[in-house]
Amino acid sequence: MHPSTRAEQEAAALDVRGDPGVALAQVDAALVVQGARPEGPDRHRSEALLHARAAVALRKLGDTVEAASRALKAEELAGAAADPVALATARIALGQVYFHIGHLEEARRNLERAAETKGVTPRLVLQARMNTAAAWRSEGRLDRAVQLFDALIATPLRGDELWASVLINAASAWHQVDRTLEAQEALDEAVLCTERPDLLRWCSVIGAWIAAREGDVGSARRLVQGWEDDTLDLVSSAVRAWADAALRAGHQMDVGRARLAVEDVLDRAHRAAHRREERELHEVLAALAEDQEDLLGAVRHLRAAGAIRDEVQRGSAGLALEQEQLRVELVRMQAEADSLREHQAELSAARDRLQAAEASGRRQAWALAHDLRNPLMGIQAHLELLRPDEPADVRRRAEAIERTLARVESMLDTAVDASGSIVQAVDAVPIVLESCESFQALARTKDQSVVVVAPGRLPIVGSRRELGRVLDNLLSNAVKYSPGGTTIRVTLQAREGVAELRVEDEGKGFPSLSVEDGLVYGAKLGSRVTGGESSSGLGLNAVHELVSRMGGTIALGNRPDRGAVVRITLRRAGD
């Protein structure tokens, strides 16, 4: 079964024509193919429709227990796929199984559940309602059946084979409550809606019942001619219509001919082990025998019908118990599956939290390592440039190294207990001067110079260690990406209610930007180092995060004459 659309799939699942054994073999072969697909809603939906189709085929083959099992499996898979079409299809298939064995209350329950499935297609609702009405009719509740068929006739889904089935079933109910004109009109419309031979034959058979109700034995006999090669249920209904017409008309010749025809069909039903048809045919034969004054034959057929009725009731009760046990087992399995899925979801969420924590820890570790590299390189540069024979130079560099180590300790403290956004006020000028001085030694190793322009005082909203880390990262990048013999300029100034910090170099700038782009806010861009230095790519990320925590902004761009420019805008304290 490989229908191309969902509508074709749902129709195919409930419409098994031809040899049901062949259909069942095709379904099982398709299920093997589905088993090779990865688990998921699409596979579950396809398997649900296939099991529903298998249930229909098994029902026609007479294996009602396995048919019910397949329908329940279809319902389970459809629920796992959360697909309303597959779910309603499975419930209709299960309802048809119960209808077939005469367990009409359970049939109606499943059919009503199918019709009430949220999100189901109108066609499946119509099919479920039609089968529900048919179940009421089979139970003898013609009032409920007629009420439902009257409501279905108002549906806008008209003109196809499903609509023809609705009309045929409605006609069957209407003629039984003496609405023969409406029944005949429904049959006439059904003939125009379909070319299916089985549906057209049903039109003829129900037409025969209408004729029988009016005592028109000739029309009844003519309408059911050629029934011998049809399905058992259709043939059984045809000969019973003929028999009813003969009994009503009182034509003994037709009664005798009808009795022979019914006996032939009874033999066929017995060989097929179709007990419900056997019972109904025995009851008809009892009436025919009585009409021919064959009282012994009438009693024999009535006893046979009663025995079959008792047997079917016992079998139905046993089957209902089996199905209930199967249903309980499936519910238990479904509950276990739901519980397993909940545990898997909890485990997955815990795993995601752990991975996020590990990733955050790695980012913090890399950022800290990146930040520590800058002051350590400054210490190394001071040691390399140290002149031991000059006490003043030793003292000056020792003080610079001591300040650098204090910044390292501050960074380590930050890594332990950093939290939230920064709200305290701090003077930015000494922080900028201290950071620039610590990088002077490193810049000299590349024959570079660091020039600082700053006011006497400029309070900002931030923290000493956060702003120090920002400067360290920006100066580290400027030294790395600038060639020897160039100048790095650091400017701190008050402007339009904010504090602006600019770091400019004379390197290659940001390759992804042009001068015409101006300053681009929040960009992450790369360049090439100029002295073989390692570059982790974390510097600008760290700066962006630190500046954001202080409530500021970062913008990047290229200078017109050559080099990169980074502008940091921070909130001024007191503004």
N, C-alpha and C positions, 0 to 999 in steps of 0.2 A: 504494500500500500504506500504509494508516494504521491498523494494529492498535492497540488501546487499552492493552494491557498488554505487559510484557516477555515473558511466556510466549507470548502470541499472536504477537509479533514474531519470536521465535526459531523458532516453529513455521512461520510464513509464509515465512521465509527458505529453508527446506528443503523446502517442499511447494508446488510449482507445478503446479496442476491446470489443465485446460482448455488453451487455445491458448498455448504457450510464447512465441510471438511477441508476443501481446498483453501477457503478463506482462512481457516484456523492455521493451516500450514504456512500460509503467506505471513500471517501475523507473527508466528513463532520465529520465522526466518528474519523478519524485520526487527524483532526484539534482540536477536543475536547481534545484528548490526548496531543497534542502539547501545548495546552493552559495551561497545568499543569506544563510545564517545565519552568525553569527560563529564563527571557529575555536574549537575546544574539544572536550573529551571527549564531550559529548552529540552534537555534530555528527558526530564521527568514528565514534562507535558506530552512529548511524543509517545513515551511509554504508557502514559495514562490512556491516551486515545487508542493505542494498540490493544491494551488489555480490555478496554470497553468493547472494542470490536470483537475480541476473542470471546467475551461474555455473550454477545449476541449470537455468534456462531455456535458456541457450546449449548446455548439454550435451544437452538434449532436442532442440534444433534441429540437433545434429550438429557445431557449431562448437567442438570440444574445445580448440583452442589459445586462443581468446578466453575460453572458459569457465575454463580454468586461469589465465589472466591476471587475470580478474575475481576469482577465488577468492584469488589471491595478493595482489591489491590489498585485498580484504576483510581478509585476515590482517594486512597492514601497518597499516591504519586501526584495526583492533581493538587491535593492540599499542599504537598511539599513544594510544588511549582508555583503555588499561589495563583493558579490560572482558573478563572471562573468558568470559561468555556469547557475546559477539560473536566472540571469538577461537576458541572451540570450534566455533561455527557455521561460520566460515570454513574451518576445517581439515576439518570433515566434508564441506563442499561440494567442497573440493579432493580429498579422498579419493574422493568419488563420481565425479569427473571421471576420475581415474586408473583406478578400477574399470571405468568405461565403456569405456576404450580397452584394457583388458586388462593394464594395468601394475599388477599386483596387489600387488607388494611395496611400491611407492611408495604405493599406496592404503592398505595396512595401516599404513604408517608414519605417515601423516597422521591416520588414524582413531585410532590409539593415542595420538598427541599430543593429539588432541581430548579423548579420554577422561581423559587425565592432566592436563589443564589445571586448575591450582589455582583453586578457587572456582566451578567450572562447576556447572550445575544437574544433578540426578539424571536428568532426562529426556534431556538431551543426552548424558550418559554412556551411558545405555541405548541411544540411537540409534547412537552411535559404536561401541559394543560389538557391536550387532546387525549393522552394516555390516561390521565386522571379521570376524565369523564368516561372513558371506556371502562375503567375499573368500576366506577359507580354503576354503570349499565350492567356489567357482568354480575354485580352483587344484587341486582334487582332494584336498585335505587334509581329508578328512571327519572324521578323528580330532580334529583341532584345532577344526573347526567345531562338532562335536557337543559337545565339552568346553565350549566357550564358551556354546553355547545351553543346556546343562544348568545352567550357572552363572546365566545370565540368567533362567531360569524361576523362580529363588528371589527375584526382585526384588519389593518391595512395590508398585511402580508398575503396577497391574493395572487392567483394565476399560475402557481407552480405545482410540483408533485406533492409537496407537503400540504398545500392548500387543498388539493384533490383528496388527500387522506382525511383531512378534517371534514370535508363535505360528506365523504362516504360514511364516516363514523357518525356524523350528525344525522344523516339520513336514516341510519340503522336505529338510532334512538327515537327520532321523530315518528317513524312509521309505527313504532310500538305504542305510541300515545295518540294514535289516530290523527296525526298531522301528516297524512299521506301526500297531500299536494305539495307541502314544503319539502318533504322527503324526496319526491320525484324531481322537483326543481333543483335540489341540491345535487342529485345524481346527474342530471342533464348538464349542470355547470361543471361537475367533476370530469365528465367525459371530454369537455373542451380544454381542461387544464393539463391533461396528461396523455401520453401515448404508451405508458407502461402496461404490458399485457395483464399483470397481476391486478393492478388497480382497476383496469377496465373490466376484468372478470368479476371483481368484487361489486362493481356497479351493477352488473347483470344479476349477481346473486341477491343483492339487496332489492333490486327491482323485482326479483322473483318472490321475495318475502312480501313486498307490497302487493303484488298480484295475488299471492296466497291469502293475504288478509281480506282481500275483496272477493275471494272465492274463484278467481280466474285461473283455473288449473292449466288451461292451454297456454296462457302467457307464461306462467311459472315454469312449465315444462320446457317451453321453447327457449326461455332465457338461460336455463342451466344446461342446455345441450352442449356436449363436448367437454364436460367437466372432468373426464376420467384422468387426464394427464396433469391436472393442476395439483397444487399443494393439498395436503390432507385437511387442513382447517378449512380451506375454501371449498373443497369437494364435499366435506361433511355438512357445511352450511347449505350448499346447493341442494343436496338430496333431502335434507330436512325441510327446506323451503318447499320443494316439490311435494313431499309427504304431507306437509301442513295444508297445502293447496288442495291436494286430493281428499284429505279428510274433511275439509270445510265444504268442498263441492259435493262430496258423497259419491264420487265416481269410483265404482268398485274396480273397474279395469285399471284406472290410474293408481288406485290404492295398491293393487297387486304388483303392478310394475314398479311403483315407488318402493314397495317392501323389498323386492329383489335388489334394487339399486342400493338401498340402505344396508342390506346384509353384505353386499360386496364391499362397501366402504367400511363396515364394521370389521370385516376380515382384515382389511388393510390397516386399520387403526390398531387392531390386536397385534399384528405382526410388527408394527412400529412401536408397540408398548406405549401408545398415547392414551393414557387412562381417562383423561377428561373427555376426549372425543368418544371413547368407548361407552362411557356412562351415558352421554347425551344420545348416542345412537341407539343404545339399548332402550332408553325411555321412549324414543320415537317408534321403535319396533314394537314395544309393548302396546302403544296406542293403535298402531296399524293392525296388529294381531287381534286386539279387542274388537276393532271395527269389522274384521272379517270373522268374528265370533270364534277365534282360536284362543280360548281362555287359557289353556295350558301354556301355549306359547307366550301369551301376555304375561302370565305369572312368572314364567322362566326368565323373561327379559327384565321384569321388574326386580326379581331377586338378584340378577346379575348386576343391574344398575346399583342396587343398594349395597352389594358387596364391594363394588368398585368405589362407591362413595365413602364407605367406611375405610377402605384401604388408603384412599387418597388423603382422607383426613388424618389417619395415623401417620402416613408418610409426610404429610405437610407439617404435622407437629414435630416429628423427628427432624425434618429438614430445618424447620424454624429453630429448633434447639441447636442443631449443628451450626447454623448461620450465626446464631447469637454467641456461641462459643468462639467462632471464628472472629466475630466482630469484637468481642472482649479481648481476644489475643491481639488483634490489630490495634485496638485502642492502647493496650499495654505497651506494644512495640512503639507506637507513635509517641506515647508519653516518655518512654526511655529515649527515643530519638530527640524529642524536644529538650529533655534534660541534658542530654549529651551536647546538643547545640548550644544551650545556655552556658554550660561549663566551658565549651570551646570558645564562646564569645568572651567570657570572663578571662580565660587564659590568653586569648589574643589581645584583649585590652591591656592586661598586665604586661604582656610582652612588648606591646607598643609603648607603654609608659617606661619600661626598663630601657628600651632602645632609645627613646627620646632623652632619658636621663643620661645614658651613656654618651649619646651624641652631644648633649649639652656639656657634659664633663670634658669630652675631647675638645670641643670648641674653646672652652675656658682654659684648658691646659695649653692648647696651641697659642691662644691669645696671650696667656701669661708668659709662655716661652718666648713668643715674639717680642713682648714688651721688655722682658728681662735681657734679651740679647742687646738691645740698644744701650742701656747703662753699662752693661758689662763690656761692650766694645769701647765705650767712653773711658772706662777704667783702664782697659788694655792700652788705649791710645795715650793716656796720661803716663802710664808706666814706660811705654816705648819712648816718649819724648822727655822723660825725666832726666834732669842734669844733676847727678848726685853731688857734684862739686860746688853747687850753688844752693846754699841753705834756703834762700828766699824762694827759689823755684820749687824746692822739695816741699817747703811749708805750704805754698800755694796749691800745689797739686795734691798734697795730702788732704787739705781742706776740701778740694773739689771731689776727691774720691770719697771722703766722709759724707758729703752731701748726696753723692750718687748712691751710696749704700743706704742712706736714710730713705731715698726714693724707692729703692728696691724693697726695703722693709714695708713701706707704705703699700706697695703693689701687692705684696704677700698678704697684708692685712685685708686689702680690698678683695682679694680672691676668696678670703674666708668669710667675710661678713658684709659684702656689698649688698645693698638693698634699695629698691625703689628709685624714684626720681630725686634729684638734688634740689634742696630748697635753701641752704644756708648761703650767706654772702661771704665773698673772699676777694681780696685784692689780686687782680690778674697780673699786675706789672712784675712783682718779684718772682712769680712762678715762671713767666716768660723769660725773664733775664737769666734765672738760674738754669733753665733747660738749655737756653742758647749757649751759655757759658760751658755747660758740660759737653756740648757737641763741638765746641771750637777745636778741641784736641783731635777729635776724630776727623773733622774737616781738614785740618792741616796735613793729615797723612795723605790726602789727595790734592794738596796744594789749593784747597778751597778756603773761603772765609765766610763767616756768618755775621751779617750786619743786622742790628736790632734798632728799631725806631718805636719808642713807647712813651706815653705821658708819665708824669710823676706818680699818678695813682688812678686806678680804674676798677672800682668794685663791680663784681659780676655775681650772678646767681650760679653757684656751682660748688666745687670742692677743690682743694689744692691738689690732691692726688689725681682726680679725674682730669683736670686741665693739664697737669704735668704729663700724664700719659698721652693726651692728645698731642702736645708739643713734641714729645719724644718720638711718636710715630711719624709725624709730619717731617720733622728734621731728619730722621733716619732715612725716609724715602727720598728727601731732597739730596742728601749726601750720596745715596746709592745711585740715583738716576742722573746725577749731574757730572759732567767731565771735569777733569782737573783744571785749575786756574780760573774757576768761575766763582760767582758770589751767590750766596743764599740770603735772601732778604726776609726779615720777619717784621711785620708792622702790626702794632696794636693801637687802636684808636677808638674814640667814642664817635658814633655817627647815628643820627636820627633815632635817638632813644635806645640804641643797642650798642654793644661792644663788638667791634669787628677785628678779627685776627686774620692776617693774610700771610701766607708763606709762599714765596716765589723763588724759583730757581732758573738756571739757564741750560737745562737739559733738553731732551727731545720732546718733552711734554707728553700729553696723552694721545696716543696714535688714533684713537677712535673719535677724537673731537677735532674740529677745525676752529680757527680764530673766530669765524663768523657765527659759530654756535653760541658764543658767549659763555656764561657760566651755567653749568648744568647741575641742578640740585640732585643730591642723593645718588649720583652715578657711581658704579663700581667699574673702574677702568684699569687696564694694565699697561706696563711699559717695560723697558729692558734696563737692567742694571748696567753700570758703566765700569765697575772695577772688579767684576767677578764675584760680587757679594751674593749670598743666598737670598732668595725672596720667597716667602711663603704665601704671599697674596692676601695676608690677613690684616695688613696695616690699615687700609682704608675702611675695611669692615669694622675693625675695632674703633677707629675714630668716629665712624658714623654712629655706632652704638653708644659710645661715651657722650658724644655731643647731644644725642637724642635724650639721654638720661638727664642732661643738664637743661633740657628744654630749648636747645639751639638747633641750628641748621648748618648743613655743609654743602658747598657748591664747588665744582671743579671746572677748570678751563685751561686754555693755552694763552700765553702772552703773545702780543703781536710780533715782537722782535725775536723771540725764541724762549722756550721754557714753559714750565707748568706753573699754575697758580691755584692755590686752595684757599677758599675763604670760609672762615668759621664765624657765624653770627651767634652771639650769646646774649642772654637777657642781662641788662644792667641792674644791679641791686638798687632798690629804692624807687624804681620806675614802675 
